[in-house]
Amino acid sequence: MSDRTAWRICRDNGWWSTFGRKRGKNGKKAGPPVHDDLVERVFTAGAPNRLWLTDITEHKIAEGKLYLCAFKDVFSNKIVGYSIDSRMKSRLVVNAIRNAVALRGDVAGCVVHSDRGSQFRSRKVVRELACHRMVGSVGRVGAAGDNAAMESFFSLLQQNVLDRRSWATRQELRIAIVTWIEWTYHRRRRQARLGRLTPVEFETIMTNTLALAAQPKLSPIPTADPTDTELHGDRADCLEFGSDTRSHSDRPRPTKVVVVSVFTADASALPTTPGADELSVNADRILGTRRSALVLALTVFVTTVIQVLAQPVAFLIDGEAEWTLELPPPLTLSILILGCAVQAGAFLLSGRWPEATVLITTAVYICLAVGLAVPTWLIGMYLVMALSLFLLATRNSVTVSILWLVGVVVVTVGALFLWTLAYGMSINAAMGFVTAEAVRIAAPAAAGTALGAWWGTQSRRVSLARIEAETAKRYHTQRVEEAQQRERARIAQELHDVAGQHLAGLITLADAALTIAPAQPEEALHLVEEVRNEGRFAAASLAGALADLRAAGTEPREMTRDLRQANELVEYWQTRGMHIRLATTGRVDELPAVVSATAYRCAQEAITNAAKHAPGAEVDIDIAARVDRLEVTIRNGPSPAGTGPIGGLDLGWGLSGIRERIDLLRGTLVFGPTPGGGWMMRFVIPVAQPDGD
């Protein structure tokens, strides 16, 4: 049917359409934006602290609601700061910002993107962003896609924590949220966007790489090993990096990562061990096993039976007064024993359902007191009811425990009051009797509730302290193991760089001695002496490395070499028969320590490779120290006729070690054969300029 036909039918029948204005979720118009949308759904960042996303989520629990405000760094998807509170006020966002800034340090210029909620538009939040020189950004109204990257994190939190079980207290849910963020999300959940790395691993690699490349230059000769990639700080540590010959603008792909310590984002964050929430809940349970619950039930049964049967048994033994109850004594005593058994059996449920224990013990007392008309015989059951309230208070908040206490007292006293009226007592007599019984019931019940609340608080504190101690012990052990691994890797690299060079020199001298021995025996003997001296140098290098291996953490015996000792490196190989030409341009002595030392190690490895694979060939080394970069080119020609590569010395670490070092400093590496049959290697390392240049 066409539109005109519909219009005609409506006109003929007098039908008119009504157009209503679309209302918001709460019937309120969204407030004006305080910032522009600077993100526009482009959730990417090239470095840490460039773009943060934030939002607030709420979850209903038995005590009310719990709100979480989190900030996520788009660069690594890491939650850099968060705050948890029972009310959704602007202070929730302000505390999260302060926690994030305290963790990340200098965040000037960082874009903080959020939705158009009233908390993010408040004056306190805007003032806090301006205080840290951060730039705000807000999305559109009703457009969840404008903050989709943050919504995806809250979806994971909802599936993995919030919807897994029901939460009785805010403290339990808080422990679970912090545990999942700090342990599972940051350290265990690998993300495809990060190259199958966790946020901590990815940020550790990228942050350490940028920090090493930006180290300031030093005038004295450094005493630290430049191949050691550990940064002095408490944020994170990293050991080895895989790399290739791609441009430094490409992201490196890690092959082995050892990461360890990361501060928690919230100042009051709880321990980050797996299962911390289960430990804290179990700490609140006094009856942790079936056996303990059974022992308690038997103890309660025996104690209650003795107290309840004391008066009727004494009455029967006396025999002077007449039995006035409707039921005969054997049946009455059996019912009393059965009631005590039901009350005691209720404690078998207290481990999982303490509320059911309270209801059963109270109901049994009321039924026996009213049904048998013997309330004075059942005074011993007051302690049983108080014990059930104690167990309930250890598992719930103070407010919930007080409500249960008031409910038990009111219901019990009300039932007794109605029974006394039905029994024929006057109102005054009933009020006096009920008042006395109310005091007898309320006193132990209140004491049990108060003691249970105190016990639950202390148990949770002890549990959290134990978890923190276990976490600190485990992290300490892990850091020690990582330090040992880093030291072993450093020694292995030192053996390869230094001892490998000496071994190549030994082989070169030995070959030369064998070649000239028939014609020039005296010169051959001189070369044999050089072989002996070279062997001593190699033995000294191995001894130094082995000494480091025996006593890790001692000061290095020799200062780390850099490009300022390039002439000594050339002279070393020239004395062993190699033809090397060195050309240097620029102020090499003003290069940053890590750049100069890394370039020296790479040049040393390249010359050693030339000595092994092209003995006797000429080698040209060009070093150019530019304003913003260091360029090093090493070329060697083909081997002379009749010579070949030296076998048995290639461990496969040479070029891979050079690639790792160059890529660590965000540099580029190019190598390959030359048209003349030789080999060429060229690498460029960017040089960060100090402030003010």
Helices and strands as residue ranges (DSSP letters): H 3-13, E 51-61, E 64-73, E 78-85, H 90-104, E 111-114, H 123-131, E 135-138, G 144-147, H 148-157, I 158-162, H 170-179, I 180-185, H 186-187, G 192-194, H 199-213, H 276-284, H 290-318, H 329-346, G 347-349, H 354-371, G 375-378, H 381-395, H 398-423, H 427-494, I 495-499, H 500-516, H 521-550, G 563-565, H 566-574, E 579-585, G 588-590, H 593-613, E 618-625, E 629-636, H 654-664, E 668-673, E 679-686
